[in-house]
Amino acid sequence: MDMDRKLELGGKCPKCEQGRLLFVVYGNPTAVAADAAKKGEILFGGDCTTDDDPALGCNKCGAKFGGTREMQRYRKLKKLFGF
């Protein structure tokens, strides 16, 4: 398990090496977010968020990764896609 490799959206999970990394979405889910979660495109992370919360999570083992830098990217995409 290579925990030092760069975390990439859609990349292999560094913990289980079986799943792929998806965005973790926080807050009350919109219809768009709920649909994306059903399709396995995102994961839900809870109602509240801070800069230290994980931005990426594994769709297989549930491990979560990331922090400030990933959250900045996530917020830009959240604004763009509306979830």
C-alpha positions as CSV (number, residue, x, y, z in Angstrom):
1,M,0.0,0.0,0.0
2,D,1.6,3.3,-1.2
3,M,0.0,6.0,1.0
4,D,2.5,8.6,-0.3
5,R,1.3,8.6,-3.9
6,K,-0.7,11.5,-5.2
7,L,-4.4,11.3,-4.6
8,E,-6.3,11.7,-7.8
9,L,-10.1,11.8,-8.4
10,G,-10.9,8.5,-10.0
11,G,-7.6,7.0,-9.0
12,K,-7.0,3.8,-7.1
13,C,-7.6,3.8,-3.4
14,P,-4.2,3.8,-1.6
15,K,-5.7,1.8,1.3
16,C,-7.5,-1.1,-0.2
17,E,-6.2,-0.7,-3.8
18,Q,-9.5,-2.1,-5.0
19,G,-11.8,1.0,-5.2
20,R,-11.6,4.3,-6.9
21,L,-11.6,7.7,-5.3
22,L,-14.7,9.8,-5.6
23,F,-15.5,13.3,-4.3
24,V,-17.0,13.4,-0.8
25,V,-20.0,15.9,-0.9
26,Y,-21.1,17.7,2.3
27,G,-24.3,19.4,3.2
28,N,-27.9,18.6,2.4
29,P,-28.0,16.7,-0.9
30,T,-29.7,18.3,-3.9
31,A,-31.5,16.1,-6.4
32,V,-28.4,16.3,-8.7
33,A,-26.2,15.1,-5.8
34,A,-28.6,12.3,-4.8
35,D,-28.7,11.1,-8.4
36,A,-24.9,11.2,-8.7
37,A,-24.6,9.2,-5.5
38,K,-27.0,6.6,-6.8
39,K,-24.9,6.3,-9.9
40,G,-21.7,5.9,-7.8
41,E,-20.2,9.1,-8.9
42,I,-19.9,10.8,-5.5
43,L,-20.0,9.9,-1.8
44,F,-21.9,11.8,1.0
45,G,-19.8,13.1,3.9
46,G,-22.4,14.7,6.3
47,D,-24.0,18.0,6.9
48,C,-21.1,20.3,7.9
49,T,-17.6,20.8,6.5
50,T,-14.3,22.4,7.4
51,D,-11.0,22.7,5.5
52,D,-9.7,19.6,7.3
53,D,-12.5,17.3,6.2
54,P,-11.7,14.7,3.5
55,A,-12.5,15.6,0.0
56,L,-12.0,12.2,-1.6
57,G,-13.3,8.8,-0.5
58,C,-13.1,5.2,-1.7
59,N,-16.2,3.7,-3.2
60,K,-15.2,0.2,-1.9
61,C,-13.7,0.4,1.6
62,G,-15.0,3.8,2.6
63,A,-11.6,5.3,3.5
64,K,-11.5,9.1,3.2
65,F,-8.5,11.3,2.2
66,G,-7.6,14.9,1.6
67,G,-7.7,18.2,3.3
68,T,-7.3,21.9,2.5
69,R,-6.0,21.6,-1.1
70,E,-8.6,19.0,-2.1
71,M,-11.4,21.0,-0.4
72,Q,-10.5,24.0,-2.5
73,R,-10.8,22.0,-5.7
74,Y,-14.0,20.4,-4.4
75,R,-15.6,23.8,-3.7
76,K,-14.9,25.0,-7.2
77,L,-16.5,21.8,-8.7
78,K,-19.4,22.0,-6.3
79,K,-20.1,25.5,-7.4
80,L,-19.7,24.5,-11.1
81,F,-21.9,21.4,-10.9
82,G,-24.4,22.5,-8.2
83,F,-24.0,19.7,-5.6
